[in-house]
Amino acid sequence: EERTYTTGQKVAMTLKSFVPPFSLILIVMGTILAGVATPTEAAALGCIGAMVLAFFNKKFNWEVIKAACDSTLRTTSMIMLLFIGGKLFSVVFLSMGGGDVVADLLLGMDVSEYVVLAIMMAVVFMMGMFIDWAAILLVVVPIFTPIAMDLDFNPLWFAMLVCVNLQTSFLTPPFGYALFYFKGVAPPEYTMGDIYRGILPFVIIQVIGLAMLISFPEIITWLPSVFFG
């Protein structure tokens, strides 16, 4: 039998579901934007806030703590291994002059700086199909950032372009993480081929969004300029 709820009950249930997680987001982002805490300190506040919410929802127990610690250790270990490997590659590549070769190649092209930017974004996009986003950051940033600075690109704008581009790596076959998440929750009759075809419109939307950010840098730079001048 379908239950009916009054307007007041619906509002109360909505607030109960919305306010706690929104408060947690507000604590983390608010303390960073207000300059009260660094991102690391804000993350610690977020952990404390999440523990408080779990306690009041009666879900704070040893099983939850164990699962959270296990997930944290796995993620941290993976990131540290990627960091070490990416750092070693970057150091060797740059020390052998690889960065200068790439910079000379791109900066020596008789084309607009936006063509060079498009090439860098295309490289990041292609790498995102096969490599984890953290590894891409560790490999690409030390090489492409000096080139972007030589082209007088806004550092914030360029960094956000790379970040938005990396978001697409979660969707692009064959190794996009989101594709495997979708497969895990999709009905059995849906194959990976179906998911690949279904994700294509969203990849196109991401690329269009990236093109808009390149065409209109103010989309990225306006809000930080309002907050930080």
Buried (B, 14 or more C-beta within 10 A) or exposed (E): EEEEEEEEEEEEEEEEEEEBEEBBEEBBEBBBBEEEBEEEEBEEBBBEBBBBBBEEEEEBEEEEEEEBEEEEEEEEEEBEEBBEEBEEBBEEBBEEEBBEEBBEEBEEEEEEBEEBBBBBBEBBBEBBBEBBBBBBBBBBBBBBBBBBEEBEBEEBBBBBBBEBBBBBBBBBBEBBEBBEEBBEEBEEEEEBEEBBEEBEEBBEEBBEBBEEBBEEBEBBBEEEEEEEE
